[in-house]
Amino acid sequence: MVFSDTENKTIEKKFELLENDVEIIMFTQDHECHFCKETREFVEKIGESSPKIKTTVYDFVNDGDKAKKYGINKIPAIAIIGKNDYGIRYYGVPAGYEFNVFLDDIVDVSKGTTPLPDTIKKKLAGINKPVHIQVFVSPTCPYCPVAARTSRRLAIENNNIRSDVIEMTEFPHLVQKYGVMSVPHIIINEDTSFIGAQPPGVFVEQILMALRSGYNPMYS
């Protein structure tokens, strides 16, 4: 994979903000799935862009223990790990509008903190149960980056929250399962969902609503 000059300049500028080391872990398989090769090459190329970034590629089947460790249940999958594993996962190729989001996620993970307002952070601090956020996106959706970034920041600020960003065209069975008709489509703990690039406060309220339902996403 070759990035354009514009993409390389964007990467260079954003990665100037990296503070601590980040590991990007990608899961594929011997007979690479559709989009697996492209995703692997993308991750490897990103890893060449900064000495602060390490990339590791695992086989989804042969390295099943690693897949279990990182909670990976489908491929292509990417985990972004900093000093802590904040539960940030990307399923699919971070292309189109998601390209910049992926870079920003790396920077945020390297810092281990986010610019979320103190009022939101205070509400997040009170969440002490597992929360699983799934954000369905499309590379051509201009509103998806906002939803994706918000879910990532919530995960960084609270270790009980994990965030999956899923490229909808690469996982049609999940699109059908959750009845995704438009993006961004956000699902929390399997039974609470909403649509659109909503502000962080709405995300938090939806999380609290999901927690009141009593669903446990620990093994979802």
KETI-812573 format. One line per field, with one value per atom (N, C-alpha, C, CB): x, y, z. Coordinates in steps of 0.05 Angstrom, whole numbers. Glycine has a CB too. Example, Ala and Ser with C-alpha at 12.3 -4.5 7.8 and 13.67 -1.06 7.14 Angstrom:
x: 264; 246; 264; 226; 257; 273; 258; 282
y: -114; -90; -66; -89; -45; -21; 1; -12
z: 156; 156; 156; 181; 142; 143; 157; 114
This chain:
x: 17; 0; 17; -19; 9; 24; 5; 36; 13; -3; 3; 2; -16; -12; 5; -39; 15; 31; 15; 41; -11; -28; -31; -55; -35; -38; -13; -46; 10; 36; 40; 59; 33; 36; 17; 30; -7; -26; -15; -53; -5; 7; 30; 17; 48; 71; 63; 89; 43; 34; 21; 15; 3; -11; 8; -33; 27; 45; 66; 58; 68; 85; 73; 87; 48; 34; 36; 5; 48; 51; 68; 63; 59; 74; 87; 55; 71; 82; 79; 68; 93; 92; 64; 113; 58; 33; 38; 14; 24; 25; -1; 31; 2; -21; -21; -22; -41; -42; -64; -48; -56; -75; -79; -65; -104; -110; -119; -132; -107; -114; -114; -94; -110; -107; -90; -135; -81; -64; -75; -59; -99; -113; -129; -131; -117; -128; -156; -110; -173; -200; -202; -217; -225; -230; -225; -258; -207; -199; -177; -223; -171; -150; -122; -149; -116; -90; -87; -87; -108; -108; -104; -133; -118; -116; -89; -138; -78; -51; -30; -43; -32; -13; -16; -16; -40; -46; -32; -76; -36; -24; 6; -34; 17; 47; 58; 55; 44; 53; 51; 35; 30; 28; 51; 1; 58; 80; 107; 82; 110; 135; 136; 138; 115; 112; 124; 84; 128; 139; 153; 116; 176; 190; 174; 217; 153; 137; 115; 124; 112; 91; 103; 74; 93; 101; 77; 112; 81; 59; 64; 55; 43; 44; 21; 44; 27; 6; 3; 12; -22; -28; -46; -40; -45; -63; -87; -50; -111; -136; -140; -159; -132; -136; -112; -141; -89; -65; -57; -41; -64; -58; -85; -44; -100; -126; -125; -140; -103; -100; -98; -76; -84; -82; -109; -60; -123; -149; -167; -161; -166; -183; -174; -181; -148; -138; -148; -107; -149; -157; -186; -140; -201; -230; -237; -242; -220; -225; -242; -198; -264; -281; -288; -307; -275; -278; -255; -305; -251; -228; -237; -205; -222; -197; -202; -183; -184; -187; -162; -196; -165; -143; -148; -138; -127; -128; -107; -125; -114; -94; -89; -105; -64; -56; -35; -46; -40; -21; -9; -33; -5; 3; -17; 7; -42; -64; -78; -84; -92; -110; -137; -112; -144; -168; -193; -165; -189; -212; -220; -235; -200; -206; -200; -189; -220; -217; -229; -231; -217; -227; -230; -209; -253; -258; -262; -283; -242; -243; -220; -269; -220; -199; -206; -195; -189; -195; -191; -176; -209; -207; -226; -211; -223; -241; -240; -269; -264; -266; -254; -295; -252; -242; -212; -252; -198; -169; -159; -159; -170; -161; -169; -173; -193; -202; -182; -230; -173; -154; -128; -148; -119; -94; -99; -85; -121; -128; -130; -153; -141; -144; -116; -159; -98; -70; -58; -53; -62; -51; -64; -56; -90; -104; -94; -134; -91; -81; -53; -82; -37; -9; -9; 7; -29; -31; -45; -45; -63; -78; -99; -59; -105; -125; -139; -113; -162; -177; -186; -202; -195; -205; -234; -200; -246; -274; -278; -283; -301; -306; -306; -333; -298; -297; -325; -287; -346; -373; -378; -394; -369; -372; -354; -365; -329; -311; -322; -283; -335; -346; -368; -357; -385; -406; -395; -426; -374; -361; -349; -340; -338; -325; -344; -313; -370; -390; -399; -414; -389; -396; -377; -395; -387; -371; -379; -371; -394; -402; -392; -433; -389; -380; -398; -376; -387; -402; -389; -404; -405; -394; -408; -399; -392; -403; -394; -393; -413; -407; -417; -420; -398; -405; -402; -387; -424; -422; -418; -449; -397; -390; -386; -363; -383; -377; -355; -402; -336; -315; -325; -296; -349; -360; -379; -375; -381; -399; -385; -411; -392; -379; -386; -385; -407; -415; -404; -446; -395; -386; -361; -379; -342; -319; -325; -301; -346; -353; -362; -375; -379; -389; -366; -411; -349; -327; -308; -312; -301; -283; -295; -276; -320; -333; -331; -362; -337; -337; -309; -347; -289; -261; -253; -242; -261; -254; -267; -261; -292; -305; -290; -334; -280; -266; -239; -261; -226; -200; -205; -187; -227; -232; -243; -251; -253; -264; -258; -294; -243; -234; -256; -214; -280; -303; -316; -323; -308; -320; -301; -327; -312; -296; -311; -291; -296; -307; -298; -299; -318; -313; -324; -326; -307; -316; -316; -297; -338; -342; -349; -364; -334; -339; -362; -313; -385; -409; -408; -432; -396; -396; -379; -386; -361; -344; -356; -317; -377; -390; -420; -383; -430; -458; -476; -463; -464; -480; -487; -465; -469; -474; -494; -448; -492; -511; -539; -504; -541; -568; -577; -567; -558; -565; -577; -540; -564; -572; -590; -547; -597; -616; -605; -641; -579; -567; -576; -535; -589; -599; -583; -628; -572; -557; -535; -575; -515; -493; -488; -467; -476; -467; -490; -448; -488; -508; -494; -522; -503; -489; -505; -483; -493; -506; -491; -508; -505; -493; -504; -498; -486; -494; -516; -503; -515; -533; -562; -532; -572; -601; -609; -613; -589; -595; -581; -586; -595; -583; -594; -588; -578; -586; -570; -582; -578; -566; -557; -586; -534; -525; -500; -547; -489; -465; -473; -447; -481; -491; -468; -509; -473; -452; -446; -460; -423; -416; -437; -390; -451; -472; -494; -484; -501; -521; -510; -530; -485; -473; -474; -443; -467; -467; -495; -456; -515; -542; -552; -561; -544; -551; -537; -544; -512; -498; -513; -469; -520; -534; -561; -539; -575; -600; -595; -613; -573; -566; -560; -543; -546; -539; -563; -519; -583; -607; -623; -625; -617; -631; -620; -628; -596; -585; -569; -606; -567; -552; -522; -557; -509; -481; -466; -475; -449; -435; -408; -432; -402; -376; -367; -375; -386; -378; -391; -387; -400; -413; -392; -432
y: -24; 0; 25; 0; 44; 70; 93; 74; 109; 132; 155; 141; 172; 195; 216; 208; 235; 256; 271; 276; 276; 289; 273; 295; 247; 229; 228; 201; 226; 225; 251; 221; 274; 299; 300; 323; 289; 288; 271; 278; 248; 229; 243; 204; 255; 268; 290; 280; 306; 328; 317; 346; 298; 287; 272; 268; 257; 241; 258; 220; 284; 302; 305; 329; 298; 301; 277; 308; 255; 231; 236; 208; 225; 229; 203; 239; 182; 156; 135; 146; 113; 92; 80; 70; 71; 58; 33; 78; 12; -13; -17; -37; -22; -27; -57; -10; -71; -100; -107; -115; -122; -129; -159; -118; -168; -196; -202; -205; -222; -232; -262; -221; -276; -305; -313; -319; -339; -348; -343; -378; -352; -346; -321; -370; -298; -272; -267; -250; -258; -252; -228; -247; -223; -199; -175; -199; -157; -133; -138; -121; -163; -169; -159; -198; -165; -158; -127; -169; -114; -85; -73; -74; -84; -74; -79; -88; -103; -109; -90; -138; -85; -67; -39; -67; -31; -5; -2; 0; -22; -21; -21; -45; -38; -39; -12; -61; 0; 26; 48; 35; 48; 66; 62; 63; 37; 31; 42; 2; 46; 57; 88; 50; 99; 129; 142; 136; 127; 139; 118; 152; 125; 106; 100; 117; 116; 112; 91; 138; 81; 62; 35; 72; 14; -13; -28; -27; -44; -59; -89; -53; -103; -132; -145; -140; -165; -179; -208; -179; -215; -242; -256; -241; -283; -299; -305; -326; -299; -301; -330; -293; -350; -378; -389; -395; -386; -398; -384; -397; -358; -343; -338; -316; -359; -356; -346; -382; -352; -342; -312; -354; -301; -272; -259; -264; -272; -262; -261; -279; -282; -282; -261; -310; -257; -237; -209; -237; -203; -176; -175; -168; -196; -196; -193; -173; -205; -203; -227; -202; -222; -245; -243; -245; -226; -224; -209; -208; -212; -200; -188; -220; -168; -157; -140; -140; -142; -127; -113; -147; -90; -74; -65; -49; -69; -59; -38; -82; -15; 6; 6; 34; 0; -4; 17; -32; 31; 49; 39; 77; 56; 47; 27; 70; 31; 13; 4; 27; -18; -26; -13; -58; 7; 22; 9; 50; -14; -27; -15; -27; -3; 10; -9; 36; -16; -35; -23; -62; -30; -22; -47; 0; -51; -74; -65; -90; -71; -63; -44; -48; -34; -16; 13; -18; 27; 55; 74; 64; 73; 88; 111; 69; 128; 151; 170; 141; 177; 195; 183; 203; 156; 143; 144; 114; 152; 153; 172; 162; 197; 216; 208; 244; 196; 187; 167; 174; 148; 128; 141; 108; 160; 174; 189; 194; 202; 217; 198; 233; 174; 154; 146; 130; 143; 135; 157; 131; 182; 204; 205; 231; 202; 202; 180; 200; 156; 133; 138; 107; 151; 157; 176; 169; 193; 213; 201; 238; 182; 170; 189; 161; 210; 228; 241; 250; 255; 267; 295; 249; 310; 337; 339; 355; 316; 317; 336; 288; 350; 369; 355; 383; 370; 359; 349; 380; 362; 353; 324; 372; 319; 292; 272; 292; 280; 262; 255; 275; 274; 269; 248; 295; 250; 230; 203; 239; 203; 178; 163; 183; 179; 168; 151; 190; 156; 141; 115; 158; 109; 85; 62; 89; 42; 21; -7; 22; -7; -33; -34; -37; -58; -61; -48; -90; -34; -20; -27; 11; -37; -43; -25; -73; -8; 10; 0; 40; -3; -10; 13; -37; 24; 46; 36; 71; 34; 26; 51; 12; 49; 72; 64; 85; 84; 80; 100; 84; 92; 110; 136; 96; 135; 158; 175; 149; 168; 182; 205; 163; 230; 253; 257; 278; 245; 248; 226; 248; 205; 182; 188; 159; 204; 210; 221; 229; 238; 250; 228; 271; 211; 189; 170; 173; 164; 146; 158; 139; 183; 197; 198; 225; 204; 206; 179; 215; 158; 131; 124; 110; 132; 127; 142; 134; 167; 184; 174; 212; 164; 153; 129; 146; 112; 88; 95; 70; 115; 123; 134; 145; 148; 160; 141; 183; 118; 99; 70; 102; 56; 29; 8; 19; 15; -3; -1; 3; 18; 23; 13; 52; -3; -10; -1; -41; 6; 18; 3; 47; -7; -20; -2; -48; 5; 19; -2; 44; -5; -27; -15; -47; -22; -13; -30; -15; -18; -33; -50; -14; -41; -56; -81; -39; -83; -106; -127; -98; -120; -139; -139; -132; -148; -147; -163; -156; -185; -201; -186; -227; -168; -151; -129; -139; -118; -98; -109; -88; -134; -147; -153; -173; -163; -170; -146; -181; -123; -100; -81; -85; -88; -72; -44; -69; -43; -18; -9; -21; 14; 25; 50; 32; 64; 88; 91; 113; 107; 110; 140; 97; 146; 128; 116; 142; 90; 76; 65; 52; 73; 66; 47; 92; 25; 5; 3; -22; 4; 2; -22; 27; -40; -65; -80; -57; -81; -98; -89; -125; -75; -70; -40; -83; -22; 7; 18; 21; 32; 43; 70; 23; 85; 111; 117; 133; 137; 144; 173; 139; 177; 205; 212; 224; 234; 245; 261; 262; 248; 261; 270; 242; 291; 301; 281; 328; 284; 265; 261; 274; 283; 281; 261; 308; 260; 241; 213; 247; 209; 182; 173; 183; 191; 184; 177; 206; 192; 186; 160; 209; 153; 128; 105; 127; 109; 89; 83; 98; 105; 102; 87; 129; 93; 79; 50; 92; 43; 15; 1; 14; 14; 1; -5; 18; 12; 8; -16; 33; -24; -48; -74; -49; -72; -96; -115; -111; -108; -126; -126; -118; -149; -151; -157; -172; -139; -143; -157; -117; -167; -178; -198; -190; -214; -236; -232; -262; -208; -204; -199; -179
z: 0; 0; 0; 24; -16; -18; -11; -46; 9; 16; -4; 44; -8; -25; -11; -34; -25; -13; 9; -34; 3; 22; 47; 10; 44; 67; 83; 58; 70; 84; 100; 64; 89; 103; 127; 84; 124; 146; 169; 137; 161; 181; 196; 167; 181; 193; 213; 171; 205; 222; 248; 207; 245; 268; 287; 259; 276; 293; 307; 276; 300; 316; 344; 302; 348; 373; 391; 368; 380; 396; 421; 379; 444; 468; 477; 490; 481; 489; 467; 514; 470; 449; 447; 456; 423; 417; 401; 400; 408; 392; 377; 411; 351; 335; 328; 308; 337; 333; 313; 360; 293; 271; 270; 244; 266; 264; 236; 284; 223; 197; 198; 174; 175; 175; 151; 175; 151; 130; 102; 133; 98; 73; 78; 63; 72; 81; 70; 73; 89; 82; 63; 107; 52; 36; 54; 24; 45; 60; 81; 74; 87; 106; 96; 113; 71; 60; 60; 32; 52; 51; 79; 37; 98; 125; 137; 143; 132; 142; 130; 135; 104; 91; 102; 61; 107; 119; 146; 122; 163; 190; 189; 206; 172; 169; 159; 150; 141; 131; 152; 106; 168; 190; 210; 205; 214; 233; 224; 237; 198; 188; 191; 159; 200; 200; 224; 196; 246; 270; 287; 287; 300; 317; 343; 324; 348; 372; 367; 380; 342; 336; 329; 312; 343; 337; 326; 363; 306; 295; 298; 265; 305; 308; 293; 338; 277; 262; 273; 232; 280; 290; 270; 318; 271; 256; 274; 246; 264; 279; 290; 262; 274; 281; 297; 256; 285; 298; 324; 279; 326; 350; 365; 344; 368; 380; 409; 380; 423; 450; 451; 464; 431; 429; 422; 408; 404; 396; 420; 373; 436; 460; 480; 474; 483; 501; 494; 501; 468; 460; 452; 436; 457; 452; 423; 467; 405; 376; 367; 361; 354; 345; 316; 361; 301; 272; 260; 265; 234; 220; 194; 216; 184; 195; 220; 174; 239; 264; 272; 287; 284; 293; 322; 275; 339; 367; 370; 387; 382; 387; 417; 377; 424; 452; 461; 457; 483; 494; 519; 498; 539; 566; 577; 585; 570; 577; 552; 597; 554; 533; 538; 530; 523; 528; 514; 518; 503; 490; 463; 508; 450; 424; 402; 421; 386; 364; 339; 371; 316; 290; 273; 276; 262; 245; 216; 255; 199; 172; 165; 166; 141; 132; 140; 101; 154; 162; 138; 185; 120; 94; 94; 70; 74; 70; 94; 65; 103; 126; 152; 131; 153; 177; 179; 178; 157; 157; 179; 130; 179; 199; 227; 192; 229; 255; 267; 253; 251; 260; 270; 237; 256; 264; 290; 242; 293; 317; 341; 314; 336; 357; 368; 348; 349; 357; 375; 332; 367; 383; 410; 368; 412; 438; 456; 434; 444; 460; 470; 443; 454; 462; 486; 439; 487; 509; 533; 500; 529; 550; 563; 571; 549; 559; 535; 578; 540; 519; 526; 512; 507; 512; 520; 489; 528; 536; 559; 544; 560; 582; 609; 577; 630; 657; 666; 676; 656; 664; 654; 653; 629; 618; 633; 587; 638; 652; 680; 654; 693; 719; 717; 731; 697; 693; 687; 671; 670; 663; 687; 641; 705; 729; 745; 746; 743; 758; 745; 763; 721; 707; 716; 676; 730; 741; 731; 771; 709; 697; 668; 699; 657; 630; 609; 623; 591; 570; 543; 574; 524; 497; 477; 491; 465; 444; 417; 449; 399; 371; 353; 363; 337; 319; 291; 325; 276; 248; 231; 239; 214; 197; 168; 208; 151; 123; 115; 105; 98; 90; 76; 71; 66; 51; 69; 27; 94; 112; 126; 133; 121; 133; 163; 118; 172; 200; 218; 201; 206; 222; 239; 203; 230; 246; 274; 232; 275; 301; 321; 297; 311; 329; 337; 314; 317; 323; 343; 297; 340; 358; 386; 348; 388; 415; 429; 412; 415; 428; 437; 409; 422; 429; 455; 406; 455; 478; 504; 473; 502; 525; 535; 518; 517; 525; 538; 500; 528; 540; 569; 523; 573; 599; 620; 595; 611; 630; 621; 633; 638; 631; 629; 651; 638; 636; 608; 657; 592; 566; 544; 561; 526; 502; 477; 501; 457; 433; 408; 431; 393; 367; 345; 366; 326; 302; 280; 295; 267; 247; 220; 257; 200; 173; 162; 154; 157; 152; 127; 150; 106; 81; 83; 58; 102; 105; 124; 116; 138; 156; 152; 186; 129; 123; 142; 94; 153; 172; 197; 179; 205; 229; 222; 240; 198; 189; 189; 160; 180; 180; 209; 164; 225; 253; 268; 267; 265; 280; 265; 289; 241; 225; 219; 240; 212; 206; 178; 207; 177; 152; 143; 154; 163; 157; 178; 156; 172; 191; 196; 179; 219; 240; 256; 259; 261; 276; 301; 260; 324; 349; 366; 366; 375; 391; 417; 376; 439; 466; 480; 482; 488; 503; 489; 531; 463; 446; 445; 457; 465; 466; 467; 489; 464; 463; 439; 489; 422; 398; 391; 374; 376; 365; 340; 387; 326; 300; 300; 277; 287; 283; 299; 289; 291; 304; 328; 284; 349; 373; 391; 389; 407; 425; 448; 437; 461; 483; 504; 495; 511; 531; 524; 536; 499; 490; 492; 460; 485; 488; 517; 478; 535; 563; 573; 580; 565; 572; 561; 563; 537; 525; 539; 495; 548; 564; 590; 569; 603; 629; 625; 642; 603; 596; 592; 571; 577; 572; 598; 553; 616; 641; 658; 656; 656; 671; 662; 670; 636; 625; 637; 595; 648; 662; 644; 675; 618; 600; 606; 570; 607; 612; 587; 635; 576; 551; 554; 537; 578; 583; 562; 611; 553; 534; 507; 546; 501; 475; 454; 476
